[in-house]
Amino acid sequence: MSSLPFGLAGVMGWPVAHSRSPKLHTHWLEKYGLLGAYVQLPVAPGKLDVALPGLAALGFRGCNITIPHKVDALALVHEVDPNAKRMGALNTIVVQPDGSLKGFNNDGFGYIQSLLDAQPDWRADAGPVTVLGAGGAARAVVLSLADRGAKEIRLLNRTDAKAQALAAEFGAPVKAMPWSERHAALADVALLVNTTNQGMHGNPPLELSLDALPRHALVSDVIYVPLETPLLAAARQRGNTTVNGLGMLLNQARPAFHAWFGVMPEITPELRRSIEATL
């Protein structure tokens, strides 16, 4: 067993009962023989300013932050990683040795790594990218693609003004296009990304014709319930390589686990199967 003292971490949100993070981190704690636990931390809206300062007092090494607290947490930590500041949201908090809180956002890292896991020779500058949606997930995806060298990112959202605001904030290489042009926006792209909730369990499928999409384009969806959305099924059937949202979930957890428990964990087929079995 590890000589480190008992490590405590968790996921803070409302609700959190659906989160796969406890199963994921518990798997790694057991695999690496570490003394610790990862627990659910249900914190209702309006209570975050009370809950976060309690992490250090309760002996936590940190926590994940999920909906609806990812933006509000920015103002409640002592230090924010520059990348998280640009994304405008946190998904990880690490308690520092002096008890202060530092906020990070590993969603972009997780997303890029999920693409590389599916296609090791993937390059962000292989061609234009079309991203659907302009919420928190889109922010992480767009910024990380730009940082990796994407030269043209076409951003479309059902509310056009949100896409325009995001494009104005981020600047080149991001350009907003009207939602009505989403079918045509697939022409000559190397990557298509859905960051909307369309196609998620309980939501209607994404209304998108893939006729203009090149067969070599990678098609990715940040949704992982279900593992294969109608978009991914349609893309796979026409011969495109597809990537679901599970890889993003698994990969974003790795740097957080490393920060809390001192080990950079691996994503094994066994781990992936155990999480898939819960979906």
Secondary structure, 3 states (H helix, E strand, C coil): CCCCCCEEEEEEECCCCCCCHHHHHHHHHHHCCCCEEEEEEECCCCCHHHHCCHHHHCCCCEEEECCCCCCHHHHHCCEECHHHHHHCCCCEEEECCCCCEEEECCHHHHHHHHHHHHCCCCCCCCCCEEEECCCHHHHHHHHHHHHCCCCCEEEECCCHHHHHHHHHHHCCCEEECCHHHCCHHHCCCCEEEECCCCCCCCCCCCCCCCCCCCCCCEEEECCCCCCCCHHHHHHHHCCCEEECCHHHHHHHHHHHHHHHHCCCCCCCHHHHHHHHCCC
